[in-house]
Amino acid sequence: MNKFLAVVLLVPLLAHAQEEGKPWTGSAALGILATSGNSDTMNANLGLNLNYDVDRWHHAFGAIAAGADSNSVTTAERYKAGYKAKYDFTEFDYVFGLLSYEKDKFSGYDQQTTEAIGYGRRIINEDNQVLNLEAGAGFKQNELRDNTSEDSAIIRVGGDYLWKFSETARFTQVLAIERGSDNTFTESITAIKATLIEQLGLVFSYTIKNNSDVPAGSEKSDTFTAISLEYGF
C-alpha cells in the first residue's frame, strides 16, 4: 500500500488548514471495490477529494486508486485523477475547465486523458437539491492495450445531481459523455452516503464505464461497485 501513502499523509494537513479558517473541504475514503467487465475481482480501494471555494471560484480535485493481488499476481490496478475549476458569472450560470487522467491496466484502454472547457447551468439550486447540466469541447488522448493510440477533438456533455434527502444522508448522480471521431466514452457514477458519527460516513457507489470502440478481445463496459468508509474534513 506504499502507493497510497500520500493520501494518508494529506488528510491531517488539510484538516489543519480548515481549522485555520481556510476555504478547504474534502474527504478521504477507504473500502473495497468489486469490478466486472475486463476484470472480475475484489479490490482494495482508496479515494481522496479536495475542494477549494473562494468568491465565484470553485476548485475540485479527486483521485482514486484500486488494486488487487492473487497469489502474488496483480489482478487489478486502476488509478484515476481529475481537476475541475468553475467560475460563476451568475447565480445559475458558470464556465468550467477540467483535466482528467485514468490508467487501468485491465481495461481495453490502458490510459485515457481529457482536457475540456465549457458552459454549465444550474437547473435546480436549492438547499437540499442541486442539478447542474454542462456542455463543452476539448481533446482526448487514448492509449490502447494493443499499443496503438487515438488523439481526437471531442464534444463533452454531462451533468451532476445532489439530493440531501435527510439530515444524515445524500444521493448523488454524475454523468459524462465524451464523443470523439474514434470513440465515445460514457461514465455514470451513482452514490449514496449516510453519516455514521460526526465526520465519518458510509458510502455505497456504483460506476459504469463504457467505450464504444475497443480492441478485439476487450469488453466495452466495466462496472465498479464500492463500499467505503469516508472521513470528511
BAKEZA-622588 format. One line per field, with one value per residue: residue in three letters; x, y, z of N, C-alpha, C in turn. Coordinates in Angstrom, 2 decimals. Atoms other than C-alpha are relative to their C-alpha. Layout:
N
numar: ALA, ...;
n_xx: X, ...;
n_yy: Y, ...;
n_zz: Z, ...;
ca_xx: X, ...;
ca_yy: Y, ...;
ca_zz: Z, ...;
c_xx: X, ...;
c_yy: Y, ...;
c_zz: Z, ...;
REM end
This chain:
233
numar: MET, ASN, LYS, PHE, LEU, ALA, VAL, VAL, LEU, LEU, VAL, PRO, LEU, LEU, ALA, HIS, ALA, GLN, GLU, GLU, GLY, LYS, PRO, TRP, THR, GLY, SER, ALA, ALA, LEU, GLY, ILE, LEU, ALA, THR, SER, GLY, ASN, SER, ASP, THR, MET, ASN, ALA, ASN, LEU, GLY, LEU, ASN, LEU, ASN, TYR, ASP, VAL, ASP, ARG, TRP, HIS, HIS, ALA, PHE, GLY, ALA, ILE, ALA, ALA, GLY, ALA, ASP, SER, ASN, SER, VAL, THR, THR, ALA, GLU, ARG, TYR, LYS, ALA, GLY, TYR, LYS, ALA, LYS, TYR, ASP, PHE, THR, GLU, PHE, ASP, TYR, VAL, PHE, GLY, LEU, LEU, SER, TYR, GLU, LYS, ASP, LYS, PHE, SER, GLY, TYR, ASP, GLN, GLN, THR, THR, GLU, ALA, ILE, GLY, TYR, GLY, ARG, ARG, ILE, ILE, ASN, GLU, ASP, ASN, GLN, VAL, LEU, ASN, LEU, GLU, ALA, GLY, ALA, GLY, PHE, LYS, GLN, ASN, GLU, LEU, ARG, ASP, ASN, THR, SER, GLU, ASP, SER, ALA, ILE, ILE, ARG, VAL, GLY, GLY, ASP, TYR, LEU, TRP, LYS, PHE, SER, GLU, THR, ALA, ARG, PHE, THR, GLN, VAL, LEU, ALA, ILE, GLU, ARG, GLY, SER, ASP, ASN, THR, PHE, THR, GLU, SER, ILE, THR, ALA, ILE, LYS, ALA, THR, LEU, ILE, GLU, GLN, LEU, GLY, LEU, VAL, PHE, SER, TYR, THR, ILE, LYS, ASN, ASN, SER, ASP, VAL, PRO, ALA, GLY, SER, GLU, LYS, SER, ASP, THR, PHE, THR, ALA, ILE, SER, LEU, GLU, TYR, GLY, PHE;
n_xx: 0.82, -0.86, 0.46, 1.10, -0.46, 0.22, 1.39, 0.10, -0.73, 0.66, 1.21, -0.18, -0.45, 1.13, 0.89, -0.59, 0.25, 1.39, 0.14, -0.49, 0.96, -0.19, 1.20, -0.19, 0.80, -0.39, 0.28, -0.87, 0.80, -0.67, 1.03, -0.18, 0.55, 0.21, 0.03, 0.40, -0.29, -1.33, -0.61, 0.99, -0.79, 0.28, -1.20, -0.10, 0.36, -0.28, 0.45, -0.25, 0.66, -0.31, 0.72, -0.47, 1.02, -0.21, 0.78, 0.67, -0.81, 0.16, -1.00, 0.20, -0.98, 0.34, -0.88, 0.29, -0.96, 0.51, -0.90, 0.21, -0.97, 0.39, -1.18, -1.11, 0.25, 0.93, 1.23, 0.68, -0.78, 0.68, -0.24, 0.74, -0.13, 0.65, 0.09, 1.03, 0.17, 1.21, 0.12, 1.39, 0.23, 1.29, 0.36, 0.34, -0.84, -1.44, -0.88, -0.85, -1.10, -0.33, -1.04, 0.18, -0.93, 0.32, -0.82, 0.58, -0.78, 0.84, 1.06, -0.38, -0.82, -0.98, 0.03, 0.88, -0.20, 0.97, -0.03, 1.22, 0.57, 1.39, 1.01, 0.89, 1.21, 0.65, 1.44, 0.56, -1.01, 0.70, -0.79, -0.07, -0.16, -0.74, -0.14, -0.81, -0.17, -1.18, -0.37, -1.29, -0.84, -1.38, -0.83, -0.18, -1.10, 0.19, -1.03, 0.68, -0.81, -0.69, -1.13, 0.37, 0.48, 1.03, 0.10, 1.09, 0.85, 1.22, 1.13, 0.27, 1.23, 0.10, 0.80, -0.10, 1.19, -0.15, 1.26, -0.12, 1.36, 0.17, -1.10, -1.20, -0.16, 0.07, -0.11, -0.65, -0.09, -0.87, -0.01, -0.82, -0.10, -1.03, 0.09, -1.06, 0.08, -0.35, 0.59, 0.87, -0.22, 1.12, -0.21, 1.08, -0.37, 1.13, -0.49, 0.80, -0.84, 0.70, -0.89, 0.03, -0.26, -0.72, -0.57, -0.19, 1.17, -0.04, 0.34, 0.18, -0.02, 0.04, -0.52, -0.01, -0.88, 0.18, -0.65, 0.73, -0.92, -1.09, -0.74, 0.58, -0.23, 0.29, 1.40, 0.29, 0.47, -0.53, 0.78, -0.73, 0.89, -0.86, 0.52, -1.15, 0.10, -0.49, -0.24, 0.10, -0.75;
n_yy: -1.21, -1.18, -0.91, -0.80, -0.69, -1.45, -0.29, 0.02, -1.13, -1.26, -0.23, -0.91, -1.32, -0.77, -0.24, -1.12, -1.22, -0.38, -0.55, -1.37, -0.83, -0.03, 0.55, 1.37, 1.12, 1.20, 1.29, 1.12, 1.22, 1.29, 1.03, 1.11, -0.29, 1.16, -0.40, 0.98, -0.45, 0.48, 0.59, 0.43, 0.21, -0.83, -0.80, -1.09, -1.24, -1.24, -1.18, -1.31, -1.13, -1.29, -1.13, -1.31, -0.95, -1.38, -0.91, 0.64, 1.11, 1.29, 0.94, 1.36, 1.01, 1.33, 1.08, 1.32, 1.05, 1.32, 1.07, 1.31, 1.04, 1.39, 0.84, -0.87, -0.48, -1.13, 0.30, -1.26, -1.19, -1.13, -1.31, -1.06, -1.31, -1.06, -1.36, -0.80, -1.36, -0.68, -1.42, -0.43, -1.38, -0.32, 1.00, 1.26, 0.26, 0.04, 0.64, 0.98, 0.66, 1.24, 0.94, 1.30, 1.05, 1.31, 1.12, 1.27, 1.01, 1.11, -0.52, -0.07, -1.20, -0.04, -1.34, -0.97, -1.35, -0.94, -1.43, -0.59, -1.22, -0.08, -0.82, 0.76, -0.67, 0.62, 0.09, -0.04, -0.51, -0.14, 0.47, 1.46, 0.57, -0.76, 0.68, -0.73, 0.57, -0.61, 0.33, -0.60, 0.63, 0.14, 0.99, 1.25, 0.84, 1.36, 1.01, 1.27, 1.13, 0.60, -0.90, -1.08, -1.20, -0.80, -1.39, -0.61, -1.00, 0.61, -0.76, 0.56, -0.41, 0.69, -0.61, 0.59, -0.24, 0.24, -0.04, 0.26, 0.42, -0.07, -0.74, 0.85, 0.82, -0.70, 0.77, -0.75, 0.64, -0.73, 0.60, -0.69, 0.63, -0.65, 0.58, -0.36, 0.63, 1.42, 0.69, -0.74, 0.44, -0.32, 0.41, -0.33, 0.29, -0.13, 0.22, -0.35, -0.16, -0.14, -0.34, 0.93, -0.82, -1.23, -0.16, 1.32, 0.44, 1.22, -0.35, 1.06, -0.60, 0.91, -0.70, 0.69, -0.65, 0.64, -0.51, 0.56, 0.68, 0.56, 1.04, 1.35, 0.75, -0.83, -0.36, -1.42, -0.58, 0.43, -0.51, -0.08, -0.10, -0.29, -0.33, -0.66, -0.91, -1.31, -1.00, -1.35, -1.00;
n_zz: 0.00, 0.01, 1.03, -0.53, -1.19, 0.13, -0.37, -1.46, -0.56, 0.32, -0.79, -1.14, 0.44, 0.50, -1.13, -0.74, 0.78, -0.19, -1.35, 0.02, 0.68, 1.44, 0.67, 0.45, -0.49, 0.72, -0.61, 0.33, -0.11, 0.07, 0.05, 0.92, 1.32, 0.86, 1.40, 1.00, 1.36, 0.37, -1.20, -0.99, -1.22, -1.16, -0.18, -0.97, 0.67, -0.71, 0.72, -0.61, 0.65, -0.59, 0.57, -0.42, 0.48, -0.42, 0.83, 1.13, 0.48, -0.66, 0.48, -0.52, 0.41, -0.48, 0.41, -0.54, 0.33, -0.37, 0.42, -0.59, 0.34, -0.26, 0.09, 0.42, 1.37, 0.01, 0.73, 0.26, -0.33, 0.63, -0.57, 0.67, -0.63, 0.78, -0.55, 0.67, -0.50, 0.44, -0.32, 0.07, 0.41, -0.60, -1.00, 0.65, 1.17, -0.27, 0.98, -0.67, 0.68, -0.71, 0.42, -0.63, 0.43, -0.54, 0.44, -0.42, 0.70, 0.39, 0.86, 1.41, 0.12, -1.07, -0.54, 0.64, -0.51, 0.56, -0.33, 0.56, -0.55, 0.41, -0.71, -0.87, -0.47, -1.15, 0.25, -1.35, -0.93, -1.27, -1.13, -0.07, 1.33, 1.01, 1.28, 0.98, 1.33, 0.62, 1.37, 0.32, 1.02, -0.43, 0.67, -0.73, 0.44, -0.45, 0.24, -0.04, -0.44, 1.14, 0.31, 0.90, -0.70, 0.65, -0.44, 0.75, -0.63, -0.55, -0.56, -1.32, -0.70, -1.27, -1.05, -1.33, -0.82, -1.44, -0.75, -1.43, -0.34, -1.45, -0.62, -0.06, 1.20, 1.27, 1.24, 1.07, 1.31, 0.92, 1.33, 0.98, 1.32, 0.81, 1.34, 0.92, 1.32, -0.09, -1.14, -0.91, -1.37, -0.89, -1.39, -0.93, -1.38, -0.91, -1.36, -1.17, -1.19, -1.27, -1.11, -1.12, -1.18, 0.26, 1.33, 0.60, 0.72, 0.81, 1.37, 1.00, 1.33, 1.16, 1.17, 1.29, 0.96, 1.30, 1.21, 1.13, 0.91, -0.79, 0.72, 0.02, -1.22, -1.17, -0.24, 0.14, -1.26, -1.28, -1.13, -1.26, -1.14, -1.14, -1.33, -0.63, -1.13, 0.44, -1.04, 0.54, -0.74;
ca_xx: 0.00, 3.02, 1.44, -1.36, 0.80, 0.43, -3.36, -2.98, -0.45, -2.58, -5.60, -4.21, -2.53, -5.74, -7.79, -5.37, -5.78, -9.55, -9.19, -7.33, -10.32, -9.10, -11.74, -10.72, -13.11, -12.62, -12.85, -10.72, -12.19, -11.04, -13.04, -13.50, -14.26, -15.78, -15.22, -16.73, -16.06, -12.40, -11.50, -13.68, -12.20, -12.45, -10.03, -8.78, -9.97, -8.70, -10.14, -9.39, -11.50, -10.47, -12.47, -11.33, -14.07, -13.50, -15.90, -17.03, -14.33, -14.79, -11.95, -12.30, -9.66, -10.37, -8.26, -8.88, -6.60, -7.57, -5.55, -5.74, -3.27, -3.89, -1.02, 1.48, -0.07, -1.71, -5.33, -6.49, -4.77, -6.59, -5.73, -7.83, -7.28, -9.17, -9.25, -12.17, -12.49, -15.73, -16.32, -19.83, -20.85, -24.47, -26.24, -27.20, -24.56, -20.87, -17.96, -15.67, -12.40, -11.31, -8.46, -8.81, -6.50, -7.23, -4.97, -6.48, -4.16, -7.08, -9.27, -9.34, -7.82, -4.58, -4.68, -7.23, -6.61, -9.17, -8.94, -12.17, -13.80, -17.46, -20.61, -22.75, -26.24, -27.75, -31.24, -32.02, -30.20, -31.87, -30.65, -31.46, -31.17, -28.72, -28.80, -26.09, -26.05, -22.93, -21.78, -18.30, -15.49, -11.91, -9.40, -8.84, -5.76, -6.18, -3.52, -4.90, -3.71, -2.72, -0.03, -1.97, -3.10, -6.00, -5.96, -9.09, -11.22, -14.31, -17.72, -18.47, -21.89, -22.69, -24.42, -24.47, -27.29, -27.23, -30.22, -29.97, -32.98, -32.33, -30.04, -27.62, -27.99, -27.49, -27.77, -25.51, -25.51, -22.77, -22.90, -20.37, -20.34, -17.28, -17.75, -14.75, -14.03, -12.70, -14.59, -17.45, -16.67, -19.53, -19.25, -22.04, -21.37, -24.22, -23.61, -25.45, -23.75, -25.00, -23.35, -22.44, -20.88, -19.78, -17.37, -17.40, -19.77, -20.56, -20.64, -22.05, -21.25, -21.82, -19.85, -20.40, -17.69, -18.19, -16.05, -17.84, -14.73, -12.26, -9.53, -10.54, -10.92, -11.80, -15.16, -16.77, -18.17, -16.64, -18.53, -17.21, -19.19, -17.64, -18.43, -16.22, -15.77, -15.33, -13.84, -14.86, -12.75;
ca_yy: 0.00, 2.31, 3.80, 5.19, 6.73, 10.27, 10.08, 9.20, 11.96, 14.66, 14.19, 15.73, 18.56, 19.62, 19.20, 21.61, 24.11, 24.02, 24.68, 27.88, 29.14, 28.46, 27.54, 23.90, 20.95, 17.37, 13.69, 10.56, 7.09, 3.52, 0.48, -2.50, -2.41, -5.18, -4.95, -6.69, -6.49, -6.67, -7.62, -9.64, -9.29, -7.78, -4.92, -2.55, 0.98, 4.41, 7.81, 11.47, 14.54, 18.16, 21.34, 24.95, 27.62, 31.35, 34.00, 32.97, 30.35, 26.66, 24.16, 20.38, 17.67, 13.96, 10.81, 7.11, 4.07, 0.42, -2.76, -6.46, -9.36, -13.11, -15.48, -12.63, -11.82, -8.44, -8.98, -5.35, -1.98, 1.29, 4.94, 7.97, 11.68, 14.79, 18.53, 20.85, 24.61, 26.59, 30.33, 31.63, 34.64, 34.48, 32.51, 29.86, 30.12, 29.24, 28.29, 25.37, 23.77, 20.24, 17.79, 14.06, 11.08, 7.39, 4.36, 0.89, -1.99, -4.36, -2.23, -2.04, 1.42, 1.45, 5.26, 7.98, 11.72, 14.50, 18.30, 20.28, 23.66, 24.59, 26.18, 24.97, 25.83, 25.14, 23.95, 23.39, 25.33, 24.72, 23.87, 20.17, 19.71, 20.86, 19.90, 21.07, 20.46, 21.10, 21.19, 21.80, 20.75, 19.66, 16.98, 13.35, 11.16, 7.39, 4.71, 1.26, -2.10, -3.15, -0.40, 1.93, 5.45, 7.74, 11.54, 13.47, 16.52, 15.76, 17.14, 16.71, 16.79, 15.90, 16.70, 16.11, 15.89, 16.14, 15.33, 15.65, 13.54, 13.65, 15.38, 12.44, 11.02, 12.16, 10.80, 11.87, 11.09, 12.14, 11.51, 12.39, 11.61, 12.40, 11.86, 11.85, 10.68, 7.27, 6.53, 7.62, 7.41, 7.31, 7.24, 7.15, 7.34, 6.75, 7.07, 7.15, 8.43, 8.04, 9.73, 7.29, 9.51, 13.12, 13.26, 9.53, 8.19, 5.04, 5.37, 2.94, 3.74, 2.11, 3.18, 2.16, 2.99, 2.33, 2.80, 2.33, 1.13, -1.23, -3.63, -7.18, -9.36, -6.46, -5.70, -2.36, -1.87, -2.07, -1.73, -0.80, -1.39, 0.15, 0.24, 2.66, 4.39, 8.12, 10.72, 14.32, 17.31;
ca_zz: 0.00, -0.30, -3.42, -1.27, 1.47, 0.09, 0.55, 4.23, 4.85, 3.19, 5.48, 8.71, 6.79, 5.09, 8.25, 9.98, 7.11, 7.56, 11.32, 10.48, 8.54, 5.03, 2.42, 2.15, 2.43, 1.45, 2.24, 2.29, 1.77, 2.29, 1.27, -1.01, -4.73, -6.84, -10.60, -13.62, -17.34, -18.32, -14.73, -12.33, -8.87, -5.39, -4.68, -2.03, -2.81, -1.72, -2.61, -1.95, -2.75, -2.13, -2.68, -2.54, -2.80, -2.72, -4.03, -7.52, -7.98, -7.19, -7.48, -7.10, -7.18, -6.93, -7.06, -6.62, -6.58, -6.55, -6.69, -6.03, -5.99, -6.20, -5.46, -5.97, -9.37, -9.93, -10.95, -10.88, -10.93, -11.61, -10.99, -11.73, -11.05, -12.10, -11.57, -12.34, -11.96, -12.16, -12.31, -11.54, -13.58, -12.32, -9.59, -12.15, -14.91, -14.91, -17.12, -16.38, -17.32, -16.49, -16.74, -16.14, -16.34, -15.91, -16.10, -15.96, -16.84, -17.23, -19.49, -23.28, -22.89, -20.91, -20.45, -21.19, -20.79, -21.29, -21.42, -21.86, -21.31, -21.45, -20.06, -17.17, -15.96, -12.52, -13.36, -9.67, -6.95, -3.60, -0.10, -0.44, -4.22, -6.90, -10.58, -12.99, -16.75, -18.85, -22.46, -23.80, -26.11, -25.79, -26.64, -25.64, -25.83, -25.60, -25.25, -26.08, -24.78, -28.32, -28.30, -30.61, -29.74, -30.58, -30.34, -31.24, -30.57, -28.50, -27.65, -23.97, -22.28, -18.72, -15.51, -11.79, -9.26, -5.46, -3.25, 0.54, 1.44, 5.20, 7.67, 7.55, 4.04, 0.46, -3.07, -5.95, -9.66, -12.09, -15.86, -18.56, -22.30, -24.43, -28.16, -30.48, -34.01, -32.86, -29.67, -27.44, -23.73, -21.19, -17.42, -14.85, -11.09, -8.63, -4.89, -1.57, 1.58, 5.14, 8.12, 10.88, 13.55, 13.21, 10.24, 9.47, 6.83, 4.86, 1.07, -1.49, -5.11, -8.50, -11.57, -15.19, -17.72, -21.44, -24.56, -27.87, -29.73, -28.02, -29.18, -30.10, -27.04, -24.70, -23.13, -23.93, -20.43, -16.97, -13.69, -10.25, -7.06, -3.95, -0.24, 1.68, 4.99, 4.33, 6.64, 5.89, 6.86;
c_xx: 0.86, -0.46, -1.04, 0.42, -0.27, -1.41, -0.13, 0.66, -0.71, -1.15, 0.24, 0.46, -1.16, -1.01, 0.50, -0.24, -1.43, -0.21, 0.44, -0.91, 0.18, -1.14, 0.20, -1.07, 0.45, -0.38, 1.04, -0.78, 0.87, -1.07, 0.38, -0.74, -0.11, -0.13, -0.53, 0.23, 1.32, 0.75, -1.11, 0.73, -0.49, 1.29, -0.05, -0.19, 0.30, -0.46, 0.29, -0.71, 0.32, -0.78, 0.53, -0.94, 0.29, -0.70, -0.71, 0.73, -0.23, 0.98, -0.23, 1.06, -0.43, 0.97, -0.45, 1.10, -0.56, 0.96, -0.31, 1.07, -0.59, 1.21, 1.18, -0.12, -1.02, -1.20, -0.83, 0.91, -0.57, 0.31, -0.80, 0.17, -0.65, -0.02, -1.04, -0.12, -1.27, 0.08, -1.45, -0.09, -1.44, -0.27, -0.20, 0.95, 1.48, 0.74, 0.93, 1.15, 0.38, 1.14, -0.27, 0.96, -0.40, 0.93, -0.58, 0.67, -0.84, -1.23, 0.47, 0.88, 0.95, 0.01, -0.97, 0.16, -0.96, 0.29, -1.22, -0.35, -1.45, -0.84, -0.89, -1.17, -0.59, -1.51, -0.77, 1.11, -0.67, 0.87, 0.16, 0.17, 0.77, 0.12, 0.75, 0.03, 1.10, 0.17, 1.31, 0.73, 1.42, 0.73, 0.16, 1.13, -0.18, 1.20, -0.66, 0.95, 0.72, 1.13, -0.30, -0.52, -1.03, 0.00, -1.08, -0.63, -1.28, -1.05, -0.37, -1.30, -0.08, -0.88, 0.26, -1.19, 0.31, -1.36, 0.28, -1.38, -0.22, 1.19, 1.31, 0.24, -0.17, 0.19, 0.67, 0.03, 0.84, 0.03, 0.86, 0.06, 1.00, 0.04, 1.11, -0.15, 0.24, -0.79, -0.96, 0.14, -1.17, 0.33, -1.15, 0.43, -1.20, 0.48, -1.03, 0.93, -0.88, 1.02, -0.18, 0.17, 0.84, 0.51, 0.21, -1.29, 0.25, -0.51, -0.12, -0.05, 0.03, 0.38, -0.09, 0.85, -0.09, 0.80, -0.65, 0.88, 1.21, 0.75, -0.70, 0.37, -0.26, -1.49, -0.18, -0.34, 0.72, -0.89, 0.83, -1.01, 0.84, -0.80, 1.18, -0.41, 0.66, 0.11, -0.02, 0.76, -0.15;
c_yy: 1.26, 1.03, 0.97, 0.85, 1.50, 0.39, 0.09, 1.22, 1.33, 0.31, 0.91, 1.39, 0.87, 0.28, 1.18, 1.32, 0.48, 0.63, 1.45, 0.93, 0.12, -0.74, -1.39, -0.91, -1.23, -1.26, -1.01, -1.28, -1.24, -1.08, -1.14, 0.31, -1.29, 0.47, -1.14, 0.60, -0.57, -0.61, -0.32, -0.35, 0.91, 0.72, 0.84, 1.31, 1.19, 1.18, 1.27, 1.06, 1.28, 1.08, 1.31, 1.04, 1.38, 0.92, -0.77, -1.23, -1.26, -0.99, -1.36, -0.92, -1.34, -1.04, -1.30, -0.95, -1.31, -1.05, -1.29, -0.96, -1.37, -0.88, 0.75, 0.47, 1.12, -0.33, 1.24, 1.14, 1.18, 1.27, 1.03, 1.30, 1.04, 1.32, 0.77, 1.35, 0.60, 1.48, 0.42, 1.43, 0.44, -1.07, -1.37, -0.38, 0.04, -0.56, -0.94, -0.43, -1.23, -0.75, -1.32, -1.01, -1.30, -1.04, -1.27, -1.11, -1.16, 0.46, -0.04, 1.19, 0.05, 1.35, 0.87, 1.36, 0.95, 1.41, 0.63, 1.30, 0.08, 0.89, -0.91, 0.85, -0.78, 0.04, 0.05, 0.46, 0.31, -0.58, -1.51, -0.66, 0.95, -0.86, 0.90, -0.77, 0.75, -0.46, 0.70, -0.77, -0.09, -1.04, -1.23, -0.79, -1.38, -0.86, -1.37, -1.12, -0.69, 0.88, 1.01, 1.17, 0.71, 1.39, 0.68, 1.15, -0.67, 1.07, -0.67, 0.55, -0.79, 0.73, -0.67, 0.46, -0.37, 0.14, -0.38, -0.38, -0.18, 0.76, -0.79, -0.82, 0.83, -0.97, 0.88, -0.84, 0.89, -0.76, 0.84, -0.82, 0.81, -0.69, 0.54, -0.74, -1.51, -0.75, 0.94, -0.61, 0.48, -0.51, 0.50, -0.44, 0.31, -0.31, 0.43, 0.05, 0.20, 0.30, -0.98, 0.75, 1.20, 0.06, -1.31, -0.47, -1.29, 0.34, -1.27, 0.66, -1.07, 0.80, -0.90, 0.82, -0.75, 0.73, -0.67, -0.81, -0.48, -1.04, -1.35, -0.74, 0.77, 0.27, 1.51, 0.67, -0.62, 0.59, -0.09, 0.23, 0.14, 0.26, 0.53, 0.73, 1.31, 0.95, 1.38, 0.99, 1.36;
c_zz: 0.00, -1.02, 0.54, 1.20, -0.06, 0.40, 1.51, 0.62, -0.24, 0.94, 1.19, -0.41, -0.44, 1.10, 0.81, -0.74, 0.18, 1.37, 0.05, -0.81, -1.50, -0.69, -0.58, 0.59, -0.78, 0.74, -0.46, 0.28, -0.13, 0.00, -0.92, -1.29, -0.78, -1.44, -0.86, -1.37, -0.44, 1.17, 0.99, 1.28, 1.11, 0.38, 1.27, -0.75, 0.90, -0.83, 0.78, -0.82, 0.76, -0.73, 0.59, -0.62, 0.56, -1.00, -1.11, -0.53, 0.83, -0.64, 0.65, -0.57, 0.59, -0.52, 0.65, -0.44, 0.50, -0.51, 0.71, -0.50, 0.34, -0.23, -0.60, -1.44, 0.07, -0.87, -0.29, 0.42, -0.78, 0.78, -0.79, 0.77, -0.89, 0.75, -0.81, 0.67, -0.60, 0.38, -0.22, -0.51, 0.26, 1.05, -0.63, -1.13, 0.37, -1.21, 0.76, -0.90, 0.79, -0.65, 0.69, -0.62, 0.66, -0.60, 0.58, -0.81, -0.49, -0.78, -1.44, -0.28, 1.19, 0.70, -0.80, 0.68, -0.71, 0.47, -0.66, 0.71, -0.46, 0.89, 0.82, 0.46, 1.17, -0.23, 1.32, 0.93, 1.33, 1.12, 0.01, -1.36, -0.91, -1.25, -0.96, -1.32, -0.71, -1.44, -0.32, -1.08, 0.52, -0.82, 0.90, -0.63, 0.62, -0.37, 0.19, 0.42, -1.14, -0.52, -1.10, 0.82, -0.85, 0.61, -0.82, 0.78, 0.46, 0.29, 1.31, 0.56, 1.29, 0.98, 1.33, 0.84, 1.43, 0.67, 1.45, 0.51, 1.49, 0.56, -0.02, -1.26, -1.26, -1.16, -1.06, -1.27, -0.91, -1.33, -0.93, -1.28, -0.82, -1.36, -0.88, -1.32, 0.06, 1.06, 0.74, 1.39, 0.86, 1.39, 0.86, 1.40, 0.90, 1.41, 1.03, 1.20, 1.22, 1.09, 1.14, 1.32, -0.42, -1.43, -0.75, -0.65, -0.76, -1.39, -0.84, -1.36, -1.08, -1.24, -1.22, -0.95, -1.32, -1.07, -1.20, -0.93, 0.79, -0.84, 0.06, 1.27, 1.27, 0.11, -0.13, 1.33, 1.19, 1.09, 1.27, 1.12, 1.26, 1.26, 0.80, 1.27, -0.42, 1.17, -0.64, 0.87, -0.68;
REM end
